[in-house]
Amino acid sequence: MVFPDADLDDAVALTVRSCFNIAGQGCNLTTRMLVHIEPTVLADVDPLSDVAQQEVFGPVLSIIPFDDEDEAVELANGTPYGLGTYLQTRDVSRVHRLVRRFQSGSVHVNGVSGQPPGAPFGGYKQSGTGREGGREGLFEFLQTKNVYIRA
């Protein structure tokens, strides 16, 4: 998401770089590349189209216009997936308002900076449950047992 207060040139450069970073091979990039196709930018994408609703495994960037924050959140949450959300804005108050509303495992603000060591990684909805890394990632290796004793 690129809000009107963001530096548009910078936002486009960061978004395109993120989309095509390491040939689209990262799970938490805007795409992931399994076969060779030319980098593609699609403008004015219908939010209900397959390219907007499905995970695209290739260097494809879909641009969907929005009018306000509520519509932006609705569009971001309007897919069955929720691995990462990306937004561009200079308004820190907006960031704090929106991050709570996104249904995704991570939110990247003003460019992708990578995941810090020890940070949990994972998604919402069909992007998976559970986490890798961090304290949350250790829970997969634990087994909980309840013991009930009548004395």
C-alpha positions in Angstrom: 0.0 0.0 0.0 1.3 3.4 -0.9 -0.5 6.3 0.8 -0.6 9.8 -0.6 1.8 11.1 2.0 4.6 8.7 0.9 7.4 9.6 -1.4 5.9 8.0 -4.6 9.2 7.6 -6.4 10.8 6.0 -3.4 7.8 3.7 -2.7 7.7 2.4 -6.3 11.5 1.8 -6.3 11.3 -0.1 -2.9 8.2 -2.1 -3.9 9.6 -3.2 -7.3 13.0 -4.0 -5.7 11.2 -6.1 -3.0 9.0 -7.9 -5.6 12.0 -8.9 -7.7 14.5 -9.4 -4.8 16.4 -12.6 -5.2 14.5 -13.5 -8.3 11.3 -13.8 -6.4 12.5 -16.8 -4.3 11.7 -15.5 -0.8 8.5 -16.8 0.9 7.8 -13.4 2.5 8.5 -11.3 -0.6 5.6 -9.9 -2.6 6.1 -13.0 -4.9 8.1 -16.2 -5.3 9.6 -17.4 -8.6 9.6 -21.1 -9.6 9.8 -20.7 -13.4 11.5 -18.0 -15.5 9.1 -15.3 -16.6 9.8 -11.6 -17.4 9.1 -9.2 -14.5 5.6 -7.9 -14.9 3.7 -5.0 -13.4 -0.1 -5.1 -13.6 -2.0 -1.9 -13.0 -5.6 -1.4 -11.9 -6.0 -5.0 -10.9 -9.5 -6.2 -10.0 -9.4 -7.2 -6.3 -11.5 -10.3 -7.0 -9.3 -11.5 -9.9 -7.2 -14.6 -9.6 -3.9 -12.6 -9.7 -5.2 -10.6 -6.7 -6.6 -13.6 -4.8 -4.0 -16.2 -5.3 -0.3 -16.5 -4.5 1.6 -15.6 -7.6 4.9 -17.6 -7.9 6.9 -15.3 -10.1 8.0 -11.7 -10.4 4.6 -10.2 -10.8 3.5 -7.0 -9.0 -0.2 -6.2 -8.9 -1.3 -2.6 -8.3 -4.7 -2.2 -6.8 -5.9 1.4 -6.2 -7.7 2.4 -2.9 -9.4 5.5 -1.7 -8.9 5.4 2.1 -7.5 3.4 5.0 -10.6 1.3 5.5 -10.6 0.2 1.9 -6.9 -0.5 2.0 -7.3 -2.8 5.0 -10.3 -4.5 3.4 -8.3 -5.1 0.2 -5.2 -6.3 2.1 -7.3 -8.7 4.3 -9.6 -9.7 1.4 -7.6 -12.8 0.3 -7.3 -16.3 1.8 -3.6 -15.6 2.5 -1.8 -13.5 5.1 2.0 -14.0 5.2 3.0 -10.3 4.9 1.6 -6.8 4.4 3.7 -4.0 2.9 2.8 -0.3 3.2 4.5 3.0 2.5 3.7 6.1 4.6 5.4 8.9 6.5 2.5 9.0 9.0 3.6 7.0 12.1 0.1 7.3 13.6 -1.3 5.7 10.5 1.2 2.8 11.0 0.1 2.2 14.6 -3.6 2.4 13.6 -3.3 -0.1 10.7 -0.9 -2.8 11.9 -3.4 -4.1 14.4 -6.0 -4.5 11.6 -3.9 -6.4 9.1 -4.5 -10.2 9.0 -0.9 -11.1 8.3 2.1 -12.6 10.1 4.4 -9.6 9.4 4.0 -6.0 8.4 6.8 -4.2 6.5 6.7 -0.4 6.6 8.6 1.7 4.1 10.6 -1.0 2.5 11.7 -4.5 3.2 14.6 -4.6 5.7 14.8 -8.4 6.3 13.8 -10.3 9.4 15.9 -9.8 12.5 17.5 -13.0 14.0 15.3 -14.5 16.6 12.1 -12.9 15.2 9.1 -15.2 14.7 8.1 -15.9 11.1 4.7 -17.2 9.9 1.4 -16.3 8.5 -2.3 -16.1 9.0 -5.2 -17.9 7.3 -4.0 -20.2 4.5 -0.5 -18.9 4.8 -0.1 -21.2 7.8 -0.3 -21.5 11.5 2.5 -21.6 14.0 5.8 -19.8 13.8 9.4 -20.5 12.9 12.1 -18.7 14.9 11.9 -16.8 18.1 10.4 -18.1 21.3 7.1 -18.8 19.5 9.0 -21.2 17.2 10.0 -23.4 20.1 6.4 -24.2 20.9 6.3 -26.7 18.0 8.8 -28.8 19.9 6.9 -28.9 23.2 4.2 -31.3 24.3 1.8 -30.2 26.9 0.3 -32.6 29.4 -2.5 -32.1 31.9 -2.5 -34.3 35.0 -5.7 -34.5 37.0 -5.6 -36.2 40.5 -8.4 -36.7 42.8 -7.1 -36.7 46.3 
